[in-house]
Amino acid sequence: MTRIGLLGSGRLGEIIARALCDGKVPDCALVGVLGRGTERSARLAGAWGGTACAGLEELLALAPDYVIEAANAQAVTEHAPAILSAGRSLICLSVGAFYDEGFYDRCACLAREHGSKVYLASGVIGGFDAASALALMGPARGTMTKYKYPRDTGRCPQGLSELPDRFEGSAREGFLLSPDHLNVAVTAALVCGSLDETRMRVEPVGPDERSGFGFAVEGEYGSARLRVEQSGAVYGPALAAWSALALLKRLVSPITF
């Protein structure tokens, strides 16, 4: 049985804990939860299993094979070095933490030294496997696009009201525009190889269109494009939590892709 620790007891953490409890990923069990407060962690653990932990040392003492981060970039920067130093691998949703090249290099060194790994979940978009292959063949030019409802329509979620209705710049500029909502710009840049050459765009959608994300990459071979549209009935970042579970399933499956 593969042992899973969970870092984050909010909405995404609950999706992951519930899925593990329901057996969505075979032969995996939630052993511990570390959230912002022991009360929230205890509530989630009480509902879906595992031990509510008061600190990272307590979570690592449960010997998880993987720790899934479903919190925020601050939690990654705070806890990733200790997780990797303990020989435990990290499945990370808040990829924006690796915007800091120094932190990226530090985690890479610790992972090599202690035989652990950092796995970056695809989050709310996909296509990174094809993009990675294109990048290996030669220079790859990637563009990530956030499609959103304009701020003056009343359909724009409160959390996205800080975003302009139109924007175009580098992935670095896009991430700094909204670190909480354009995390995926860093993921795309890591795949394509450059925060400054990978592009980030924000575009408005019409009343009969759906919001979401698009990813396009061009290289010597040709190009690949993917657009993920969000149903109005689905909580926006929920796909990110499921992407971490899909990644975990690939890691523990005897036959995978």
DAQUIVEN-V101823 format. One record per residue. N is the residue number from 0. RES is the residue in one small letter. PHI is phi as a letter, one per 30 degrees, with the letter a starting at -180 (NA if undefined). D_FIRST is the distance of its C-alpha to the first C-alpha in Angstrom with 2 decimals. Layout:
BEGIN
N:RES:PHI:D_FIRST  N:RES:PHI:D_FIRST
END
This chain:
BEGIN
0:m:NA:0.00  1:t:d:3.81  2:r:c:6.30  3:i:c:9.51  4:g:c:12.97  5:l:b:15.88  6:l:c:19.40  7:g:k:21.86  8:s:b:22.50  9:g:d:25.07  10:r:d:25.32  11:l:d:22.90  12:g:d:20.32  13:e:d:20.73  14:i:e:20.24  15:i:d:16.89  16:a:d:15.74  17:r:d:17.15  18:a:d:15.57  19:l:d:11.99  20:c:d:13.11  21:d:d:14.70  22:g:i:11.80  23:k:d:13.74  24:v:c:10.90  25:p:e:8.71  26:d:i:4.95  27:c:b:5.59  28:a:b:6.81  29:l:d:10.13  30:v:c:10.79  31:g:a:14.35  32:v:b:17.39  33:l:b:20.45  34:g:b:23.44  35:r:d:27.20  36:g:b:27.84  37:t:d:26.04  38:e:d:27.44  39:r:d:25.92  40:s:d:22.51  41:a:d:22.82  42:r:d:23.92  43:l:d:21.04  44:a:d:18.42  45:g:d:20.42  46:a:d:20.39  47:w:b:16.83  48:g:j:14.72  49:g:i:13.82  50:t:c:16.50  51:a:d:19.69  52:c:c:20.51  53:a:d:24.12  54:g:a:23.69  55:l:d:21.61  56:e:e:21.57  57:e:d:19.95  58:l:d:17.20  59:l:d:16.64  60:a:d:16.76  61:l:d:13.42  62:a:h:12.03  63:p:d:10.50  64:d:d:9.63  65:y:b:11.79  66:v:c:14.53  67:i:c:16.04  68:e:c:19.76  69:a:b:21.56  70:a:c:24.56  71:n:a:27.46  72:a:d:28.80  73:q:d:29.91  74:a:d:26.41  75:v:d:25.39  76:t:d:28.43  77:e:d:27.92  78:h:c:24.26  79:a:e:23.26  80:p:e:25.04  81:a:d:23.34  82:i:d:19.81  83:l:d:20.64  84:s:d:22.46  85:a:d:19.46  86:g:i:17.70  87:r:c:15.40  88:s:c:15.71  89:l:c:17.37  90:i:c:17.44  91:c:c:20.98  92:l:c:23.00  93:s:d:26.15  94:v:d:27.18  95:g:e:30.69  96:a:e:29.83  97:f:d:30.16  98:y:e:33.73  99:d:d:34.64  100:e:d:34.95  101:g:d:34.98  102:f:d:31.66  103:y:e:30.22  104:d:d:31.52  105:r:d:30.27  106:c:d:26.65  107:a:d:26.97  108:c:d:28.35  109:l:d:25.70  110:a:d:22.89  111:r:d:24.75  112:e:d:25.49  113:h:c:22.03  114:g:i:19.96  115:s:c:18.41  116:k:b:19.03  117:v:c:20.41  118:y:c:19.63  119:l:c:22.36  120:a:d:21.62  121:s:d:24.54  122:g:i:25.33  123:v:d:28.10  124:i:b:29.25  125:g:b:28.15  126:g:i:29.89  127:f:d:28.78  128:d:d:27.65  129:a:d:31.22  130:a:d:32.71  131:s:d:30.87  132:a:d:32.17  133:l:d:35.64  134:a:d:35.57  135:l:d:34.82  136:m:d:37.83  137:g:l:40.13  138:p:e:40.87  139:a:c:39.13  140:r:c:40.70  141:g:c:38.42  142:t:b:39.42  143:m:c:37.28  144:t:b:39.07  145:k:c:38.48  146:y:c:40.29  147:k:b:41.35  148:y:d:43.92  149:p:e:47.01  150:r:d:47.39  151:d:d:50.60  152:t:c:49.21  153:g:i:47.35  154:r:c:44.23  155:c:d:42.77  156:p:e:39.91  157:q:e:40.92  158:g:d:38.35  159:l:c:39.80  160:s:d:43.41  161:e:d:43.51  162:l:d:43.11  163:p:d:46.37  164:d:d:46.90  165:r:b:47.46  166:f:a:46.31  167:e:b:46.03  168:g:a:45.19  169:s:d:42.73  170:a:d:39.00  171:r:d:39.80  172:e:d:42.52  173:g:d:40.43  174:f:d:37.55  175:l:d:40.10  176:l:d:41.75  177:s:a:38.76  178:p:e:35.71  179:d:d:33.88  180:h:c:34.44  181:l:c:34.88  182:n:e:31.72  183:v:d:31.31  184:a:d:34.49  185:v:d:32.76  186:t:e:29.91  187:a:d:32.62  188:a:d:34.56  189:l:d:31.72  190:v:d:31.24  191:c:d:35.00  192:g:j:35.73  193:s:a:38.12  194:l:d:38.32  195:d:c:42.06  196:e:c:42.38  197:t:d:39.66  198:r:c:41.35  199:m:b:40.43  200:r:b:42.42  201:v:b:42.76  202:e:b:44.62  203:p:d:45.75  204:v:c:45.11  205:g:d:47.58  206:p:d:47.39  207:d:c:46.29  208:e:c:43.58  209:r:c:40.00  210:s:d:38.66  211:g:l:35.73  212:f:b:35.20  213:g:b:36.39  214:f:b:35.59  215:a:b:37.99  216:v:b:38.04  217:e:b:40.82  218:g:b:41.03  219:e:d:42.93  220:y:d:41.25  221:g:l:41.97  222:s:b:40.24  223:a:b:37.30  224:r:b:37.33  225:l:b:34.87  226:r:b:35.56  227:v:c:33.14  228:e:c:35.12  229:q:c:34.04  230:s:d:34.77  231:g:d:36.65  232:a:d:34.31  233:v:c:31.21  234:y:d:30.56  235:g:e:31.22  236:p:d:28.23  237:a:e:25.68  238:l:e:25.13  239:a:d:24.07  240:a:d:21.08  241:w:d:20.12  242:s:d:20.67  243:a:d:17.99  244:l:d:15.53  245:a:d:16.99  246:l:d:16.59  247:l:e:12.88  248:k:d:12.64  249:r:d:14.77  250:l:d:12.85  251:v:c:9.58  252:s:d:11.79  253:p:d:13.21  254:i:b:16.57  255:t:b:17.71  256:f:b:20.97
END
